[in-house]
Amino acid sequence: MDHVEKVNFTMNLSNWTDNVKFRPKETGFEPIFHFIVTGVLSTTVSLFGIVGNIISLLILSQRQMRTSINCCLQGLATFDTAVLVTAMLMLCLPTIGSKVSTLSSYTNTIFPVIVPVVYPLGLMAQTGSVWVTVIVTVERYIAVCHPLKARVFCTKRRAFLYIICVTIFAFCYNIPRFYELECVSSVDSITNSTVYNVAPSEFRQNALYFEVYHVWLYLFIMYFLPILTLALLNGTIWQTVQRANRNRRRLTRQQENEINLAMMLFCIVGIFFVCNILALIVNIMEYFGEVIHSMVAVSNLLVTINSSVNFIIYCIYGQKFKTMFLRMFCACHIMKYDKEEESTNAALQVRVNGMPTRRSPSFSVTNV
């Protein structure tokens, strides 16, 4: 088998040759490193992330969780799930199939057929994930820094409209990707069998298209513009939060909830920066013809981590989210909650008889 390049989930195929395939006959440490990082670690992270995002969608879609910020987080979870599914199809399964015979038919037959379609879908999901993160930041910026405008711009209806706009933009921007790759077949002279490979199309190899769309527009849309926007808005939010913390006694319950959500956003954006900075470096290096495959593998792993960890962040920073999760999926907590309900009902009955009682716990509708 010819020496060829693998799929790069940083979404830059500038280093692909005419015969895109994995390299099972390579020797040395690199194929082992690639199998561990892409085949084992990325698969594990992706499976965890898919389950976590589905759970997040179930919780955030509950009636008592329907707020503008949660609507945006549902969109983020949907795009992240799509990123992880396409990562499994394009990276994880083919890598495992190059070593495990039970999946070899997928790597050799199914993968070359589906990747020309899965690849642009993965890019659409990644574009949507990046820009929904920006939308969430803008929503928090308005709620924290301009609270009087929040009632106009931070509504569930507008949040849904923002997600629709991002989805349309992600689809339209990535339409050319459907014409970049094609599945080609050839006859193996040794086994006399049909071999399927993925090759860049003539459209993809056009120098002007590559220079304008594939390099500079991609870097601007996926990295420079969103990173600059996130940095500026989060810097402003951070300053506002610091001023608010110095006057915490004067804050209303609503303002405290907005600040808590802002802290959760800082964590989401911080992980976004950490997990995407290496992908930016890899794309710039590939433009200058420098490809370090171990760095590409780590970059792909970080992309999957970025789409997998939000569930953990919600559990850490979102008290209401964590409570809903325990009520929906933990039997022991359900029993405890039922006992609390019985105690509350009994207390209400006592109150009817003219005796004081403690208030039942309540949750802010703005908190995750």
Secondary structure as UniProt FT lines:
FT   TURN            9..10
FT   TURN            14..15
FT   TURN            24..25
FT   HELIX           29..34
FT   HELIX           35..41
FT   HELIX           42..60
FT   HELIX           63..65
FT   HELIX           68..87
FT   HELIX           88..92
FT   HELIX           93..97
FT   TURN            98..99
FT   HELIX           101..103
FT   HELIX           104..105
FT   HELIX           106..110
FT   HELIX           111..145
FT   HELIX           147..153
FT   HELIX           156..173
FT   HELIX           175..179
FT   STRAND          181..187
FT   TURN            189..191
FT   STRAND          194..200
FT   TURN            202..205
FT   HELIX           207..209
FT   HELIX           210..217
FT   HELIX           218..219
FT   HELIX           220..224
FT   HELIX           225..246
FT   HELIX           248..250
FT   HELIX           253..287
FT   TURN            288..289
FT   HELIX           293..306
FT   TURN            307..308
FT   HELIX           310..317
FT   HELIX           319..329
FT   HELIX           331..352
FT   TURN            353..354
FT   TURN            365..366
//
